[in-house]
Amino acid sequence: MTADSQFPLRDGILHAEAIPLSELADRYGTPLYVYSRTALQSAWHRYAQAIAGRNALICYGVKANSNLAILHEFQRLGTGFDIVSGGELERILAAGARPDRVVFSGVGKQGWEIRKALTTGIKCFNVESATELERLADIAQAIGVRAPVSLRVNPDVDAHTHPYISTGLKENKFGVDIRLAPDLYRQARQLPGLEIVGVDCHIGSQITQVAPYLDALDKLLNLIDILAADGITLKHLDLGGGLGIRYTDETPPDPAQLLDPVFAKLSARGLDHLQVILEPGRSLVGNAGVLLTRVEYLKRTEVRNFAIVDAAMNDLMRPALYQAWHEVVPVAPRAGTPVATYDIVGPICESGDWLARDRALPLEQGDLLAILSTGAYAFTMSSQYNTRPRAAEVLVDGQHSWLVRPRETIQDLFAQERIPHQR
């Protein structure tokens, strides 16, 4: 079992905290996302302990899971937020977020998103190109405010993760070449409407080693020295997010194992005044969620056995997109059912519609399965492909459960569509 300990096996049935997952499936239907509030709190407290007494801000990466209930829980606990769209800004405001604890990342900010963030009064824009810097300055000047900016620099550091989620190499679309950053900071200093407040980097996701972060940090510290010699002083240093979780046999570091050497390096360089910002997403929510799905059919062929379930790639895109591995376990394991090797697949008309491959499981038609570690980049990446309603989401706290997002109806999927009149 690699999901958080808040999904224990009790009396032969997998639970979410104190509630049998089979009971939740019966009540709310499947496919169904189930989140543990206690698991969310536990993950947050690991970060809170790591920054206790230090000048630091944890900004939850909203793209990992943007359900309002999740956002409100983190806001209540004291997080800031890292957003990448105007839509995410609206979400966190609806959840009660403080704008002055919000950083806005992303390579393609549109004019309306910039204006909304400026008038809301966010903490910082993480700027990713010279042209974005110019647009931000123009919009800020037009509405009569100063835009707080931080350059996201690309340190050309290999995060040793999947290429689709590696973001700190030269060939990636993200950030500004660190060698060009000093000139761009000088340009920013000359542009009216801008206030330079920090430096930022983000090297990837599902990182399970501290070394890549520290390599990136060393490059940022050298950049900070260059800027200081040029009279450009900063208020914060943003190391991004990306700390991994355990899906199978990974051993990712604890937040303190990452942050302790970071603070030590800053202190050694006389930079204790810099606020450290970290933007975790997956490591706060990934193992706080499971996806429940029911076996519709068992199909055996000469070369493979298939367990065809009611969840699909539209519910969980990570396996098809990244070849990601999620543990799959029966919610109520059967005694006496023979074990066979199955591909767990959905009903979508794509060969890429698979959730797990080559899993040895004792299965019968109608069995309920839990796909673990699906609290991050799961529902947020879901779609309505094949006119499939998106799954419901449930939050559990002890013996209580809340439906925090109802299942879409089929009618919801085309309610906004229009058939034009014939001419």
N, C-alpha and C positions, 0 to 999 in steps of 0.2 A: 504493500500500500504506500503510495507516494503522495496522496492528498494530505491535507492538514489533519492533525489528530482529532479535529472536531467532526470527522466522519468515521466513527468507530464501528466495528462489527460487534453487535450485542445480541445474544440469544439467537445467533445464526442469521441475523438481518443487519444489513448496513444501515447506519443511522446518519442523520444530520443533527449533530448535538444530541438532543433527547428524543428526536422524532424519527421513527422508521421511514426510510426513503420510499418504501413501498406504499406507506400511507399517503405521502405527499403525491406520489404518482397517481394513486387512485383519486385523490381529491382534485388535483389540478390538471391531470392528463400528461401525456408525453408527446413529443420531446419536452423536457422541462429542465431549466437551469435552477439550481439550488445553491444558495450562498449562506455561509455561516458568519453571523455577526461576531461571534467570539474569535473566529479565525482572523477576520479583518482587524479586530482590536489587537490581537496578539502580534500580528505582523507590524502594525503601526508602533506598538510599544517597543519592539526591537530597535526601530529607528529612533524613537523618542529617547531611549536610554543611551544610544550612541551619541546623541547631540546634547545631552543634558549638561547645562552650565556652559555651553559653547555658543558662539555667534554663528548660528546656522538656521536654515529654513528648509524643511522638507516640502516639496511641491509635488503632489500626486500627479502622475501622468494620466490624464483623463482618458486618452485613447484606449487604455487597457480595458477599462470597464466604466461606462458613463451613465449607468442607471442612477437616477436621482437619489434613490435610497443609499447607494454606495457613496455617492458624492456627499450627501448630507452627513453620513456617518463619519467620513474623514474630516469634513468641515468642523463637526462637533468635537472631534479629537484634537484639532488644532493644525491641520495641514494647510499649506498653500496649494496652488494648482498650477500645473503645466498644461497649457492648451495649445492646439494646433489649428483651430478654426473658429470662425465667428459663432458657429453652432455650439461648439463646446463652451464658449464664453457665456452664451445664453443659458446653457445647462447649469453651469456652476453658479451663476447668479440666482437661478431658480432654486438651487439647493442651499442658498444662504452664504455663498463665498464672500470673503473680503477682497475687493478688487486690488488693494495694495499688497496682496500676497499672491498675485497671479503673474506668471511669466508666459509670454506668447511666442511660441516657437513655430517652425514650419517655413518651407522655401517659397510658398506661393501665396502670401497674404494678399487678399484683394482690397481694393480701396474702401469698400463698405466695412470690411472687418477691421481695418486699421482705424477708421473713424469711430466705430463703436468702442473699440478698446481704449482709444484716447479719451473719449468723453466719459467712459466708465472710470478711468483713472487707475489703470493697471500698474503693477510694479515695474515691468520691463518688457521690451520687445527684444527677442533674440534675433538679430538681423543676419541674413544668410547671403547677401550679395550687395555689390555696390549700387545696383539699380534699385534694390529694395530700400536701401538707405536713403537714396534721393527721393523716392516716392514718399517715404515716411516723413522726411523733412518738409516736403511740399504740403502734405496734408496737415501736419501739425501747425505749420505756419499759417495755413489758410483758416484754421479754426481757432487760432490764437492761443495755443498751448505749446509746451515743450515736451517732446517725446523722450522718455527714458530709454536708452538703447544700450545693448550689449552685443558685441559681434560674436556670432558663433564661428569659431575657427575650426578648421579641419586640420588636426595635428598629424595626419597620415600615420595612425597607429592601428595595428591589426588587433581587433578584439577577439579573434579566434572563435568566431561564431558563424552561423549560417550566412552566406553571402547576401541574402535578401534582407537581413537585419543587421548587417555591418554598415556603419554610417560614417566612420572616421578615416577612410582611406581616400587617396587622391582621386580615384576614379568614381567615388560616390557623388551624388548630386548635392550633398549637404555641406553647408558651411563655406568659409572663406579660407583659401590656402594660407596657412599660418605665416608663410614667408611674405605674403602681401598684406597681412593684417596691420602692421605699423602704418603703412601709407593710408590705409582705409580709415584707421582711427584719426589720423591727421586730417583727412578729408571730412570726417564726421565733426571734428572740432570746429571746422570752418562753416559748417552748414547751420543756418539759423533754424530754430525750432527743435534742435536736438540737445539732449543732455547725456553725456557718456557716463554710464554708471557701473559697467561690469564687463566681464569676458566670460564666454560660454563655450563649452564643447559637449558633444555627445557622440560616443564612438561606436555604439551598437546596442544590441539587446541580447538577453539570455547569456550574459557574461558570467563565467564561473571562476574567474581568476582576478586577483587584485592587481597583478603586475601591469596589465594594459592601462588601467586607470592611472597608476602612478607614472607610467611612461608619458601619458598625455599631460598629467599635472606638471611634470618637469618642463615640458615644452611651454605650457601656459605660464609658468613662473618666469621662464626666460623672456617671454613676450612682455610680461608685466614689468620686468626690469627695463626693457627697451622703452616701453611707454613712459615709465616714471622718469627716465633720463630726458624724455622729450616734454616733460611737464604734464603728462596725462595721468591723472590719478583715478583709481577705481574704488568702488564701494563693495563690490561682491565678485566672487568667483563661482561660476556655475559648472559643475562637473557632469551635468546631465543625469541620465538614469541608466537603465540597462542591467542592473544586478539580477542574476538569474535565480531560478528556483530548481527544485529537484523534480524532474518528471520521471526519471528511471533510476540511474545510478550516479547522477551528478552530485557534487559536494560543493555548492556555492558558498562563498564566505558570508558570515554574518555582517550586518551593516557596520558594527564596531570594528571588525577586521579591515574594512575599507577605510573608515573615517579616521581611526586613530593615527595611521601613518600620514594621512592627508593633513590633519591638524599639526602633526609634528613637523612636517615639511614647511608649512606656513610659518610656524613659530621660529624655526631655524633661519628663515629668510626675513624675519622681522615684519611679517605680514598678518599678524594676529588681528588687525583691524578689519580685514576683509571678511565679510559674511560669506560663509560657504552655503551654496544652494545645491541640493540634490533632487533629482526628479524621478523617483522610483514609480513604477507602474506595476509590472508583472509581480515583483517581489512583495507587493502589498496585497494583491488580489488573486494571483494565479492559483494558489493551493487553497483558496477559500471557497472554491466553487466546484460543482460537479454537474455533468449533463446526464440526465436520465433518459433512457431510450428503451423501447420494447422490441423484442424479436418478433417480426411478422412472419418470416419464413426461414426455414433451413433448406439450403439448396446444395446438393452434392454433385460434383462432376468428376470426370476422370482425373483431373489435375488439381482441382481446388474445391474446398468446401466454403460456402458463403453463408453467413448469418446476415440476412437482410432485415434491417431495423427501420424504425420509423423516423430516426434522425438522419440527416444527410449533410452533404458538403455545404448546403446553404445554411445549416445550423452551426456547423463547425468546419471552418475553411482551412485551418492550420495544417491538417495532414495533407490535403491536396496541394496547398500552396507551398508549404515548406518541407513536406515529407516528415512532419512533426510526429513524435511518438507520445501517445497518451495511454496510460494504463487503463484497461477495461476489466471490470470485475462484476460478477453477478451480485445483485442486491441481496438475494436470498439463495446462497449456493445450495444446489441439490445434492443429496447423498445418493449414490448409486447410479447417477447419470454418467455414461461413458464420456471421457474427455476426448475431444477431437480438435484438430487445428483448423481455425476459421479465419477468413477475411471478414471483417465487420464492415458492411457496405450499406449504402442508403438506396432509396428508390429513384434518385435523379437519373436522367438519361445521359449520363456521362461515365466513361470508364474511370475518370478521376474521382468519382464519388465513392471514396472509401474513408473510413474513420480509423481503422486499425488493420494490420495485416499479420497473418501467421500467429494467431493467438490460440494457445491451448486452453480450451474452456469446456466445461460440462454444460451443454446448452440443450434446451428444448424450446419448441415454438411457444411464444407467449412470455418467455422469461424477461425479467427486467434487468437491464444492465446500467451500470454507472461508469461514465467516462470521466476519469479523474483529472484534476489540475486544469479545469476549464473556466476558472474565474477571470482569466485575462485573455484578450484577443480572441474571444469566442463569440459571445453574443454581439459585440460591437462590430465584428466583421461579417455578421450573418446577412442574408439577403432573402428575397422572395422568389428566387429562381424556380422555374416550373410552377409558378403561381402557388407557392407553398407559404402559408402563414408563418410568421416568425414565432418562435417558442415563447412560452410564458417564463417569467422569472419570479423566484420566491426567495425571501430572506427569512432565515431561521435564527431564533434566539432562545436557547433552552428548549422549553416545551411549546413555544409559540412560533407561528409562521405567518408571514404576510405576503400576499400576492402583490409584488412591487411593479409588475408589468403584466397585464393580462395578455393572453394569447390573442394574436390577431385573428379576425375572422376572414373568410375568403372574400366577403363583400368589402372588407376594409381595403383589400388589395387593389380594387379598381374603383373605389368610391369617388376618386378625384379625376377619373378619366372621362372623356367626352366623345361622343360620336357626332361628327359634323352632319348638318342637314344636307341632303342631296340637292344639287343645283338643278 
